[in-house]
């Protein structure tokens, strides 16, 4: 539609100048295609089918399953399903002998995000009171309250099972951070239609924060006796394997430090993840916790950690102060009573003998945890081929494990599909890059080459030393623009609280203000020799300013309302976007003044081609080298464009004919 509007505008402009001919073919094609799409959507409403590998697809195949609520939110499609076969036993004790009642399950875009709690089930035999992540409520007494912790913070609270668990453990007040506000509306709708399923968030003891978890940690200075992070990631499978390329700002060294800063003096941090084979998530989580403790100045991180496991879950608990002997005895007693394997606990070194309830095929997990707890992460001491280095805000990819060393192991253990089950998302990045290179070459570069070849006999181009330089210039600014855009989206997630909102703000600001920069370049064209180098310097300065402001001002920005944060981001990015918008029209004017109008289609094509393939390349660079290095790459691309422009300027000065000077009239000559 926008293309059609542009064509009509150009046609009208040509008419005002007296240059209009017949109706352009492109206008007819665009209008016909637009009407065909509208007619097709009206006659045959399109709704994409969900992948058969999604958890929701398999759940709907179960007998007597019904959808209680389905709603579209900015973060995806929410679906709440109920059925007699839907029972949850995540992290459940082997000693549990009670009844597992069916519970509704919530899905986001077909992936499980949690189960709805049964609020009527508050007895001592409730399943939630016998899970591995009940451990922090069994370790110590919190202040003067013998009944339970005074304040609990649940991050990524989801449908509310962990919130209900905290209330059952006699917590006086629970703060729940929920990323998707649409989930609350869906739960309220279910409560109205199904009175037997009231929402836990209607309880007066529960305080809601609708923010991304990391962003919620900056809102106020409250301290909590327990900070709870529910099971992270999806259950190991094809859908969860896509998480390898997703950022998780909560599970970084800086994120753990932010959670520790919200703990009371006797507070505990509890994080649960899934057990996988070969072990990856438990090892990376434990390495992250140990390194975060070291960065807090604690030389012996193992004295502050404990870990146990159920049949499918791994729970780690962190204490800012070392465990006391009575607390160590309580942890051992709880593990033995509930049938949990005690994987790590500082003490007498007999922990290995207590790993008797589950017999995993991999026996390296317990000694690897002990090595990690000693501190000073040394990759060579861990007998694992996976990428286990603790993530940081610069590389916030907790679920990225795959390395070249791990591929043969995965193939040997689970066959040819092992790599896909481990990290399908990372493999998909490389597949996408290959498809984009081939598709871009066929759909963008090949037509340009064929067109140039067809017109060469009729319109022979003169040789120019600036052609390779011009193509390199437009390719460099295409790569640089996308690299800078992706870095800005990642950094501003901590300000706006969600990748969807960060992407919306960054893309809007860059496109709108880059267009303004293109307009302003018309007024600066007489200074083009200095324009590009100055622009590169400004881009580097603006990027550094954004990095520094996000690092130091994120807590202050997080306290602002959502609309205010969005406006602040737009204003901060406006100068940077204006400068970035100057480069492309300036390059096109260079080609025009040099008499190389035939190169302008190539400029558009090369710029579009490099912009397309840079997206997966940027993600690969960020996964392996970090977003800071990606920002350096983006600035480097603009530096390359500046070098090319400088070289082009030298060539132009060298090829300009020397002006013929008129003889000065001598007073002695008539």
Secondary structure as GFF3:
##gff-version 3
##sequence-region A 1 670
A	DSSP	alpha_helix	2	16	.	.	.	ID=ss1
A	DSSP	alpha_helix	25	43	.	.	.	ID=ss2
A	DSSP	alpha_helix	55	60	.	.	.	ID=ss3
A	DSSP	beta_strand	66	73	.	.	.	ID=ss4
A	DSSP	beta_strand	76	82	.	.	.	ID=ss5
A	DSSP	beta_strand	105	108	.	.	.	ID=ss6
A	DSSP	beta_strand	111	115	.	.	.	ID=ss7
A	DSSP	three_ten_helix	127	130	.	.	.	ID=ss8
A	DSSP	three_ten_helix	132	138	.	.	.	ID=ss9
A	DSSP	beta_strand	151	155	.	.	.	ID=ss10
A	DSSP	alpha_helix	161	168	.	.	.	ID=ss11
A	DSSP	beta_strand	173	178	.	.	.	ID=ss12
A	DSSP	alpha_helix	181	193	.	.	.	ID=ss13
A	DSSP	three_ten_helix	200	202	.	.	.	ID=ss14
A	DSSP	beta_strand	206	210	.	.	.	ID=ss15
A	DSSP	alpha_helix	213	216	.	.	.	ID=ss16
A	DSSP	beta_strand	224	232	.	.	.	ID=ss17
A	DSSP	three_ten_helix	240	245	.	.	.	ID=ss18
A	DSSP	alpha_helix	253	260	.	.	.	ID=ss19
A	DSSP	beta_strand	263	274	.	.	.	ID=ss20
A	DSSP	alpha_helix	281	295	.	.	.	ID=ss21
A	DSSP	three_ten_helix	301	304	.	.	.	ID=ss22
A	DSSP	beta_strand	305	309	.	.	.	ID=ss23
A	DSSP	beta_strand	313	319	.	.	.	ID=ss24
A	DSSP	alpha_helix	325	338	.	.	.	ID=ss25
A	DSSP	beta_strand	341	345	.	.	.	ID=ss26
A	DSSP	three_ten_helix	351	354	.	.	.	ID=ss27
A	DSSP	alpha_helix	365	373	.	.	.	ID=ss28
A	DSSP	three_ten_helix	379	381	.	.	.	ID=ss29
A	DSSP	alpha_helix	404	414	.	.	.	ID=ss30
A	DSSP	three_ten_helix	415	417	.	.	.	ID=ss31
A	DSSP	alpha_helix	418	440	.	.	.	ID=ss32
A	DSSP	pi_helix	441	445	.	.	.	ID=ss33
A	DSSP	alpha_helix	446	456	.	.	.	ID=ss34
A	DSSP	alpha_helix	467	496	.	.	.	ID=ss35
A	DSSP	alpha_helix	499	521	.	.	.	ID=ss36
A	DSSP	three_ten_helix	525	527	.	.	.	ID=ss37
A	DSSP	alpha_helix	528	558	.	.	.	ID=ss38
A	DSSP	alpha_helix	562	580	.	.	.	ID=ss39
A	DSSP	alpha_helix	582	593	.	.	.	ID=ss40
A	DSSP	three_ten_helix	597	599	.	.	.	ID=ss41
A	DSSP	alpha_helix	600	625	.	.	.	ID=ss42
A	DSSP	alpha_helix	627	655	.	.	.	ID=ss43
###
